[in-house]
Amino acid sequence: MDLFGYYLIFNVQLKRKFLKLVYLFFLMIKTIIFDLGGVYLNRGLCKFWDYVECTYEIPAKKVRKSFLKYYKPYFSGKVPEEEFWRQHLDDLKIKSSWKKLRKKALNYYRPNEGVIELIHKLRENYKVGL
């Protein structure tokens, strides 16, 4: 047998070992966890910023900048939700109720296409979490 023949046999054996490892890896997976923002849910926040821009005539860039400025302390648990919304609305000089705007923002979020079906399919063999 020439060198090329040994290479082919070695290459096939490597592929088989690799496939066995991949198969064993998938046997080890017990749970699959989905992130909400951008994975399970769409990016409704961008649509909310557009809504604020149209409704209150504030540039979307300014809305986004203000939101992100106050969002980090809120998301990390340093600021309560009500304070986050009040700071954001005060920054934009919006006199509307923070609860009303929060509800409006949440209404823009929708599950991404096909994700619900994928989760139902995965539940047949795995624990699935969000």
Protein Blocks (a to p, Z undefined) as FASTA:
>chain_A
ZZklmmmmmmmmmmmmmmmmmmmmmmmpmbdcddfehplpccfklmmmmmmmmmnopafk
lmmmmmmmmmmmmmnopacfklmmmmmmmmnopabdfklmmmmmmmmpccdehklmmmmm
mmmmpccdZZ
